């Protein structure tokens, strides 16, 4: 019976152009990688600053292995709470200007654990329609009332906030940078509404941490509202080039999560070498503005070129540059043609994006050279002329 179901579902995915297959990368994660045995330019990574294969992170990890070994051995509430974990939390809190910080093993685990710990069926959460799946799943697990406002639409949000209800706690939750559209949340206006309607605010800084802000602190710093946001979550697996996630906030918030967040309590702590590499990456991000400048210069160069070609890059304001194609088949065909030309950009299809919103999700890195960008632009222009 199960096999019949599996076959039916797989056949349906195949027929609708939605079946996914994984390619294998057999190199370090740089601007050029080897995928399925072929060297290609990498334009689909979240490794925005090129730190994932930086020798300084590698050295920090090796040094930590020599001191602490590889595995952590247990959950942090048993005997797995190691010096490197606490050093990382203190480093993130200092960088974000927060009172305290707690590290999780992944962004998904952080969002699910945070939201389900703080809210319950007596509460209401206002969530942007394009929030990451981990936020949606965290809300569903919490059993709080979910109200989804139109994407970045403050009129839609305020209309919902005006509707009084028998709720104990109210919270607005949003991505700061939206991972598929590349646009940013209007955090200044969200904080104004939160104050007006007595709501708390939680943000997911996954794609903003290391990229936005004066020194890469995130979008909250960019808008100057970091002290007005109750919960700041983010990941260490994108611009930081490492792995894991964090939650920044008050001492009371962190203490509660340590005691209630199931995705923190019931999992083995991350290997200490990962924490050490993350610390080194944050040091580099804070001290070296050159990488961010290169990233933003490359972003502007590519986005403006694609617009001149006549492609729809939506309302992107970040190094995430979507090329909207609408058709899933067209997105897959375009991606495959680019791969044949030595460029790796994934096709993004439902359910990751809504129906008829399939696209190429192009991401720029600080370590891309101008000749890399020119080759990308020329190949996209050639393929677009043929397919569109």
N, C-alpha and C positions, 0 to 999 in steps of 0.2 A: 504493500500500500504506500509506504513512504517513497519507494523508488518511483512509483507512478507519479506521485505528486512532484518529486524533484525533476523528473523528465519534463513534465508539463510546464512547470515554472521556467525551466531553462530554455525550453523551446519558445515560450512567450517572450522572454528577454531577448533571445536571438532575433525573433521576427520583428521586434520593435526597435532594433538597433541599440539595445541597452545592456547587452551582455558584456561583462568586463573580463579581461584577462590581464594577468600581471606580467610585466617585463622584468628582466633581471639586470640589475646594475652590478657590474663587477669592477668597480674602480672607486676611488675616493669621491666624495660629493663636492665637486667643484663646478666651474663654469663649463668645463668639458668633462663628460663622463662616458663610460663604456656601457652601452645598453644592448642586451642580447648579442654581445660580441662586436658591436659596432660603435666606433667613437662618434659622438654627437655633441653639438652645442646644447647645453642644458638651459632651457627657458621655461621650466615648470617647477622649479624648486622653491621652497620657502626659506632657503639659506641666503637671505637677502644680502648679508654683509660678507659672505664667503668664509665664515668662521668654522664651518663644519669640518673642514680638513686643515685648519690652521695648525701649524706645528706647535704653537704655544699652548693650545688646548690639549694636544696630544701629550706634550711634556708634563703638563699639570696632572693629567690622568695617570701617567706612568709613575710620577713621583708619589701620588697618593696610593697607588697599588703597592708600592714598596713599603709604605708606612702602614696601610690599613688592610691590605689584601684586596681581593676582588669583590666577593659578595658581602652583603650586610648581615645575612644569617637569620634575620627574624624581622617582625614588624617593629616599628619604632617604639611602641608601647611595651614591648618585651625587652629585647636586648639589642635591637637594630638601630637605635638612635645614636649615630656616630658623630664625632666631632665635625666632620666635613659637612654633615647635614645642617648643623646649627650655624656653622660659619656661613654657609650659603644663605640661610634665612636672614641672618644679620646683615649680610651684604645686600640682599635684595631690599630689605626694609630701609636701609640707609640710602640706597639709590632711588627708591620710590618716595622717600620722605614719609614713611609710614611708621606707626608705633611698633608693629610686629609683623611677622610673616610666618607662613607654614608652607612647606614644600610637599607637593603630591607627586605621584609617579607618572601622571600624564594629564593633559588638559581635560580629557573626557572625565577622568576620575575626579579631577578638581571640581568641575562644574556640577557633576552629579552629586558629589559629596557635600559641597557647600550649600547648594539650593535645597536639597532634601533635609539638611540639618537645620536650616534657618526657618523654613516655612512648612505649613501644614494645611489641612483642609479648611481651616478657619481664616486663611489669608488669601490675598489676591496678588497676582503678578502680572504686570504689563510688559509684554515682550515684543520687540520688533519682529515683524513677519519674516525677516531674513536672518534672524539669529542662528548661530551654529546649532547643529543637531544635539550636541551635548547639553546645551542650555535647555532646549525643548525637553529632552529626556529627563533632565534634573527637575524641571517643573512638574512633569507628569509623575515622577516618582514621589515628589513632595505632596501630591494631591491638592495643591493650592489651586484656586480658581485661576484659569489662564485666560488672559485677554490680550489678543495680538493686534497691535496697532499697525497701520500702514507704514511701510518702510520709510524711516526717517521723517515721518509726517507728524509734526508737532500739533497740528490742528486735530488730527485723528487721535493722538495720545491724550490731548487735553479734554476732548469730548468724552473719552472713556473715564478719565479721572474725575470729571464732574458728576458722574453717576454714582451717587452714594450707595454703599452696600454694607451689610453686617459683617465687615471684615475686621479682624484684630490687627493685622499688619498689612501694609501695602508696599510694594517694591517695583521699581522700574528696572528692567534688566536689558542690556544691549551689548552687542559687540561694539568695540570702538572702531576697528577697521573691519569691514565686511569682506570675508575671504574669497567670495566668488565675484563680487561687483567692484571691489577695490575702492569704494567710497567710504566716507567716515561719518560717524554719528555726531549730531550736533549736541555735544555734551554740555555746552554752556546753557543751551535752552532746556535740555532735559533737567539739569540741576535747578533751574529757575522754576520749572513746573513741579519738581519734587518738593521744593521748599513751600511753594504755594499750596500744594495739596497734601502736605505732611506724609510724604513717601520717602522710603530709603532708596538708594541707588546702588546697583551692582553693575560693573562693566567687565568685559572680557577683552583684555589687551593683547591677545595672542599675536596678532599681526601688526601691532603698534609698538610693542616692547622692543627697544633697540633701533627703531626706525623713526618714530615720531618724538617730538619734544626736543628741547634745546640740546640735551646730551643723550637722547634715545630713551628717556624715562617712560614715554608712552603718550597717548592722546590726552589723558587727564592733565598732564603737565603742559602739553601744547595749548590747551584751553585755559590753563591756570585754575582748574577746579578740583585738584587732587584732594584738597581738604573737605570738599563737599560731597565726596563719594564714599559710601560706607564700606563697600567691598570691591577691591581691585584684584581681579584674577588675571593671570597671564601664563604664557608657556615659555619654556627654555629651549624649545626644539626648532625654532624658526630663526630669527635674526641672531639669537644667542648661539646657534649651531650645536646645541647639546641635546638634552632630553629632560622631560619632566615638566612640572608646572608649579605655580605658587598662588597663594592667596595673601594679600596684604590688607591690614586693617588694624583695629584697636586690639589691645591686649585681651579684652573680654571676648572679642570675636574669635581670636585664635585659640583661646582656652576652650571655648565652646566647641569649636571644630575638632580639637584634639579629643574631646570627650564624646562627640556625637557623629562625626563624619565617617560613615561605614567604609567608604572607599579609601580613607586614610588608616583607620584602625585595623582593618582586616586584610592588609596586604603587606608583603615584605618590603622593607625600605629599599630605595634605589641604591645601587652600588656606590660607595663613597667616591670612587674615581669620577663618576658623572658629576657629582656635586662640585668636586675640585675643578673640573673643566669648566663648569658653568661660572664659577667665581672668576676664573681667569678671563672668560669671555666678557663678563660684565665690566671687569677692569679695563679691557681693551675698548669696549664701547664707550665707556665714560670718558676715557682719556684721549680717544682718537676720533676727532670729528671728520677726518679725511675720508674714512670709509662711507659715512653717511652722505657726504657731499658727492662722492663718486656715484653712489646709488641714485641719488636724486637727479644728478646730471644725466645719467643713463636713462632713467625713467622718462624725463622730459623729452629727450631725444627720440626715443622709440614711440611714445604716445603721439607726439606731434607728427611724426612721419606716417604713422598708421592713419591718422585723421586726414592727412593730405591724400592718401590713397583712396579715401572714401569709406573706410571701415568704421563700424560703430563700436567705439570703446566705452560706451555707456558713460557713466558719470564718475569714472575713476579719478581718485585724487592721491593715489599711492603707487608703489611699484607693482601692484597687482593690476594688470591691464587685460580686461576681458575683450575678446573679439566676438561680438554677438553674431551668430549665424542662424539661430532659431531651430533649424532642422538637425536632429541627432545624427542622421546619416551624413549630412553635409559636414558636420563637425568632425566625425570620425574620418571621412575621406580626406578632409583638409589636414588633419593631424597625421594621417598615414603618408600623405604626399610630402609633408614637411620632414617626417622621419627619413624618408627616402633621400631627401636633400641634405640630411645630416643635422637636422634640428629637431629637438625633442620638446613638444608641447602637447599636453594631454587634452583630449576632448572631454568636456564636462557636459553631462546629460542628466535628465531626470533619473532618480529623485533628488540628486544633489541640487539641481536647479528646477524651476517650475517648467511645466510643459511648454514647448515652443520657445524656450529660452536657452537652448543648447549653445555652447560657445567653445572657443579656445580660451584657456586660462593661461595667459602669458605672464610670467614673472621675470623681472629684471634683477640682476645682481650687481653689487659694487665691483666685482671682479671681471665682468664682461668688458672686453676691449672694444674700441670703436669699430674695428674690422668685423668683430662678431656681430655687433648691432647692424652694421650695413649689410652683412650677408643675410641676417634674419629679415630685414626690411625688404630686400630685393626678392628673396624667395617667397615671402608672403604676397608681395605685389604680383609676382609671376603666377602663382597658384590661384590667387583671387581672380585674376583676369581669365583664367581657364574655367574655374568652378562657379563663379558668381554671375 
